[in-house]
Amino acid sequence: MAEEIKVPALGESITEATIGRWLKKVGDPVAADEAVVELETDKVAMEVPSPVAGVIIELVAAEGDTVEVGAVVAKVDMDAKAAASAPAAQAAPAATAPAAPPAPAAAPAPASTGGAAQPLSPAVRKLIEEYALDASKIAGSGKDGRIVKADVMAAVQAGTATAAPVATGAVSAGPREERVPMTRLRKRIAERLKDAQNTAAMLTTYNEVDMTEVMRARAQYRDLFEKKHGIRLGFMSFFVKACCLALKEIPAVNAEIDGDEIIYKNHYDIGVAVSAPSGLMVPVVRDADQLGFSDVEKTISGLGKKARDGKMGLDDLQGGTFTISNVACLAP
């Protein structure tokens, strides 16, 4: 007998959702109340459990499809488990066959302390990615050993969380840009942020940073740097290199939205504000992550000269992925 899994009520005014990710595939066993699929709406991501135990026999919708409340998304055969066990009973050895000596009992498997074997909810997966943790090292306290948000935060606060392993050796930079379709929730967030930008006053946040070590390094190597490279060691090269490191750690800050897609940029073209007779201009330092401190300083100096001489071209001003608009540094 087959049982249908349907899209549940999703909240007031929400009539449809998008299939975000299937947690089970056709042929997989499923327990009652075990999550089968992740749904994404304009407001939240949620898991849909199976109402019965059995085996998944059909997935009606594919990942990325839009489904309405009440629509059937999968079917579960409640009798499949019993049917699967029937052949085992029929496979008993014939009475005339000599009995084989009993095999030694296998040592019991050690109990798993991590919940990585269980599927992660969207909120937990996001939290683990933000902290760059290894899910297999986090003990799960949820149903069937699943990891919940409290487990992640407890591991972080207790200092027992382990960073996810990072591959060593040469790593290909890959394509310079990667297009990723936005989820339904992400599109709505982008719409709301744009609406806020259009209708609300935008604010600027000022943060104090201890520049003691940067100023000490600059004072120590300034003369040697200028003698070797023929240009002064300023603050902007420190800021540009720091931005490149931060953008690599948080790729979303170096991305842009184009229609329904997010374009993640694997190149770091930093816009730097320079003064020109006609006003402030923001030329771009291309591939700043591949430049040394002296190259950054020389590039900025060259762009500043072009701005003062009125020779700045459109190509110099386009294509920036991140901008340093202004810098105000006060000695301690």
BELKA-V367237 format. One record per residue. PSI is psi in degrees with one decimal (999 if undefined). OMEGA is omega in radians with two decimals (* if undefined). Layout:
# BELKA-V367237
psi:PSI omega:OMEGA
psi:PSI omega:OMEGA
This chain:
# BELKA-V367237
psi:133.0 omega:-3.09
psi:139.1 omega:3.08
psi:138.0 omega:-3.13
psi:141.2 omega:3.00
psi:121.5 omega:-3.05
psi:159.5 omega:3.08
psi:120.7 omega:-3.11
psi:174.7 omega:3.03
psi:134.6 omega:-3.00
psi:3.2 omega:3.14
psi:168.1 omega:-3.09
psi:131.9 omega:3.06
psi:1.8 omega:3.11
psi:117.4 omega:-3.06
psi:-10.8 omega:-3.11
psi:164.9 omega:-3.13
psi:172.2 omega:3.11
psi:137.9 omega:3.05
psi:110.7 omega:-3.13
psi:-52.0 omega:-3.09
psi:134.8 omega:3.03
psi:129.4 omega:3.11
psi:-13.8 omega:3.10
psi:156.5 omega:3.06
psi:169.2 omega:-3.12
psi:130.2 omega:-3.13
psi:-11.6 omega:3.14
psi:139.0 omega:3.01
psi:151.1 omega:3.14
psi:140.0 omega:3.09
psi:160.9 omega:3.08
psi:135.5 omega:3.14
psi:11.4 omega:3.07
psi:136.6 omega:-3.08
psi:135.7 omega:-3.11
psi:-35.9 omega:-3.04
psi:150.7 omega:3.02
psi:129.8 omega:3.07
psi:142.8 omega:3.09
psi:130.3 omega:3.07
psi:-175.7 omega:3.12
psi:-18.7 omega:-3.00
psi:-25.1 omega:-3.01
psi:157.7 omega:2.98
psi:135.9 omega:-3.07
psi:158.7 omega:3.10
psi:144.6 omega:3.10
psi:119.9 omega:-3.13
psi:163.5 omega:3.05
psi:135.1 omega:3.13
psi:-16.4 omega:-3.09
psi:168.0 omega:3.04
psi:147.7 omega:3.14
psi:-147.3 omega:-3.12
psi:135.1 omega:3.11
psi:123.0 omega:-3.12
psi:-13.9 omega:-3.14
psi:136.0 omega:2.97
psi:112.0 omega:-3.01
psi:-33.2 omega:-3.09
psi:154.8 omega:3.13
psi:161.9 omega:3.10
psi:132.5 omega:-3.11
psi:-13.7 omega:3.13
psi:149.4 omega:3.05
psi:129.8 omega:-3.10
psi:146.2 omega:-3.14
psi:159.4 omega:3.09
psi:131.1 omega:-3.12
psi:-10.0 omega:-3.13
psi:147.2 omega:3.09
psi:128.4 omega:3.13
psi:-20.1 omega:-3.14
psi:164.1 omega:3.10
psi:142.3 omega:-3.11
psi:129.6 omega:3.08
psi:111.3 omega:-3.10
psi:-20.3 omega:-3.11
psi:-6.5 omega:-3.04
psi:-33.4 omega:-3.12
psi:-43.8 omega:3.12
psi:-38.6 omega:3.14
psi:-36.2 omega:-3.12
psi:-28.7 omega:-3.11
psi:-16.2 omega:-3.11
psi:-47.8 omega:-3.14
psi:-28.1 omega:-3.13
psi:-38.0 omega:-3.14
psi:-31.0 omega:-3.13
psi:-7.9 omega:-3.07
psi:18.2 omega:3.14
psi:144.3 omega:-3.11
psi:149.7 omega:3.13
psi:152.5 omega:-3.07
psi:-28.3 omega:-3.08
psi:-11.8 omega:-3.11
psi:137.3 omega:3.13
psi:142.0 omega:-3.12
psi:133.6 omega:3.11
psi:145.7 omega:3.12
psi:143.6 omega:-3.10
psi:137.3 omega:3.11
psi:147.6 omega:3.12
psi:143.4 omega:-3.13
psi:135.2 omega:3.12
psi:144.6 omega:3.11
psi:138.0 omega:-3.13
psi:140.9 omega:3.12
psi:141.5 omega:3.12
psi:145.5 omega:3.12
psi:138.5 omega:-3.14
psi:132.1 omega:3.09
psi:-9.9 omega:-3.11
psi:159.4 omega:-3.13
psi:18.1 omega:-3.06
psi:-25.0 omega:-3.13
psi:-23.1 omega:3.11
psi:148.4 omega:3.11
psi:147.0 omega:-3.12
psi:140.5 omega:3.06
psi:159.6 omega:-3.13
psi:-41.2 omega:-3.11
psi:-41.7 omega:3.13
psi:-43.4 omega:3.14
psi:-41.3 omega:3.12
psi:-42.2 omega:-3.13
psi:-41.6 omega:3.13
psi:-39.0 omega:3.11
psi:-37.4 omega:3.14
psi:-38.6 omega:3.14
psi:2.0 omega:3.13
psi:53.3 omega:-3.07
psi:161.4 omega:3.06
psi:109.7 omega:-3.06
psi:-29.2 omega:-3.11
psi:-13.2 omega:-3.14
psi:3.9 omega:-3.12
psi:125.0 omega:3.14
psi:130.3 omega:-3.13
psi:136.4 omega:-3.14
psi:0.5 omega:-3.13
psi:-172.2 omega:-3.13
psi:131.7 omega:-3.13
psi:27.5 omega:3.09
psi:15.5 omega:-3.13
psi:149.4 omega:3.13
psi:132.1 omega:3.04
psi:168.2 omega:-3.08
psi:-38.7 omega:-3.13
psi:-34.2 omega:3.11
psi:-40.9 omega:-3.14
psi:-48.1 omega:-3.11
psi:-35.9 omega:3.11
psi:-40.5 omega:3.13
psi:-38.0 omega:3.12
psi:-46.4 omega:-3.10
psi:-33.6 omega:-3.14
psi:-11.1 omega:3.14
psi:14.2 omega:-3.13
psi:-7.2 omega:3.13
psi:138.3 omega:-3.12
psi:136.4 omega:3.12
psi:144.8 omega:3.10
psi:141.6 omega:-3.13
psi:138.9 omega:-3.14
psi:130.7 omega:3.14
psi:139.1 omega:3.13
psi:171.1 omega:3.13
psi:-173.6 omega:-3.10
psi:133.3 omega:3.13
psi:128.9 omega:-3.14
psi:138.0 omega:3.14
psi:-19.2 omega:3.11
psi:-170.4 omega:3.13
psi:153.2 omega:-3.10
psi:-22.4 omega:3.11
psi:148.5 omega:-3.14
psi:123.2 omega:3.14
psi:127.0 omega:-3.14
psi:120.5 omega:3.11
psi:138.1 omega:3.12
psi:144.6 omega:3.02
psi:166.1 omega:3.13
psi:-42.3 omega:-3.13
psi:-42.2 omega:-3.13
psi:-38.0 omega:3.11
psi:-40.7 omega:-3.14
psi:-37.4 omega:3.08
psi:-42.5 omega:3.13
psi:-41.2 omega:3.12
psi:-42.8 omega:-3.11
psi:-39.6 omega:3.13
psi:-40.4 omega:3.11
psi:-40.3 omega:3.08
psi:-41.3 omega:3.14
psi:-40.2 omega:3.12
psi:-36.7 omega:-3.10
psi:-26.2 omega:-2.98
psi:-10.9 omega:-3.07
psi:156.9 omega:3.10
psi:130.1 omega:3.14
psi:142.9 omega:-3.07
psi:159.3 omega:3.07
psi:134.7 omega:3.12
psi:131.9 omega:3.10
psi:127.8 omega:3.13
psi:137.0 omega:3.09
psi:133.7 omega:-3.14
psi:136.0 omega:3.11
psi:109.8 omega:-3.09
psi:14.3 omega:-3.04
psi:-49.1 omega:-3.07
psi:-36.3 omega:3.10
psi:-44.1 omega:-3.13
psi:-35.7 omega:3.12
psi:-44.3 omega:3.13
psi:-39.6 omega:-3.14
psi:-42.1 omega:3.13
psi:-35.2 omega:-3.10
psi:-38.5 omega:-3.02
psi:3.8 omega:-3.04
psi:-50.7 omega:-3.09
psi:-44.0 omega:3.13
psi:-41.1 omega:3.14
psi:-46.5 omega:-3.12
psi:-37.6 omega:3.13
psi:-37.5 omega:-3.09
psi:-39.9 omega:-3.00
psi:-10.1 omega:3.11
psi:24.0 omega:3.10
psi:150.7 omega:-3.09
psi:149.9 omega:3.08
psi:107.4 omega:-3.13
psi:-170.1 omega:3.12
psi:-27.8 omega:-3.01
psi:-33.6 omega:3.13
psi:-35.8 omega:3.08
psi:-44.1 omega:-3.10
psi:-40.8 omega:-3.14
psi:-45.5 omega:-3.13
psi:-36.5 omega:3.10
psi:-40.7 omega:3.11
psi:-41.2 omega:3.14
psi:-42.6 omega:3.12
psi:-42.5 omega:-3.12
psi:-39.6 omega:-3.13
psi:-31.6 omega:3.08
psi:-32.9 omega:3.12
psi:-32.9 omega:-3.10
psi:81.3 omega:-3.04
psi:-27.0 omega:-3.09
psi:-26.8 omega:3.13
psi:-23.7 omega:-3.14
psi:18.9 omega:-3.07
psi:171.6 omega:3.06
psi:159.5 omega:3.13
psi:130.1 omega:3.10
psi:101.4 omega:-3.08
psi:-120.8 omega:3.14
psi:16.1 omega:-3.10
psi:151.4 omega:2.99
psi:127.8 omega:3.13
psi:108.0 omega:3.08
psi:124.6 omega:-3.05
psi:124.2 omega:3.11
psi:23.0 omega:3.01
psi:153.8 omega:-2.97
psi:91.0 omega:-3.12
psi:105.7 omega:-2.96
psi:121.3 omega:3.04
psi:133.5 omega:-3.12
psi:126.8 omega:-3.12
psi:129.9 omega:3.07
psi:152.9 omega:-3.11
psi:138.0 omega:3.10
psi:158.8 omega:3.13
psi:-32.6 omega:-3.12
psi:-1.5 omega:-3.14
psi:-170.7 omega:-3.11
psi:134.4 omega:3.09
psi:155.4 omega:-3.09
psi:81.3 omega:3.05
psi:167.8 omega:-3.00
psi:131.5 omega:3.01
psi:108.2 omega:-3.03
psi:140.6 omega:3.09
psi:51.6 omega:-3.06
psi:-27.0 omega:-3.12
psi:-20.3 omega:-3.13
psi:-0.1 omega:-3.11
psi:147.0 omega:3.01
psi:175.8 omega:-3.12
psi:-41.9 omega:-3.11
psi:-38.0 omega:3.13
psi:-39.3 omega:3.11
psi:-46.3 omega:-3.12
psi:-41.5 omega:-3.14
psi:-39.2 omega:3.13
psi:-45.0 omega:3.13
psi:-40.3 omega:3.12
psi:-42.5 omega:3.13
psi:-40.1 omega:3.11
psi:-37.7 omega:3.10
psi:-40.0 omega:3.11
psi:-41.4 omega:3.11
psi:-37.7 omega:3.13
psi:-42.1 omega:-3.13
psi:-31.4 omega:-3.13
psi:-0.7 omega:-3.13
psi:26.2 omega:-3.11
psi:12.7 omega:-3.12
psi:126.8 omega:-3.14
psi:165.8 omega:3.14
psi:-35.2 omega:3.13
psi:-28.9 omega:-3.14
psi:-20.4 omega:-3.01
psi:-8.6 omega:-3.06
psi:155.7 omega:2.98
psi:10.2 omega:3.11
psi:143.5 omega:3.11
psi:-16.7 omega:-3.14
psi:145.5 omega:-3.06
psi:135.1 omega:2.94
psi:102.9 omega:-2.95
psi:-38.1 omega:-3.09
psi:154.7 omega:-3.12
psi:128.6 omega:3.06
psi:113.1 omega:-3.09
psi:129.5 omega:3.10
psi:132.7 omega:3.14
psi:144.8 omega:-3.14
psi:999 omega:*
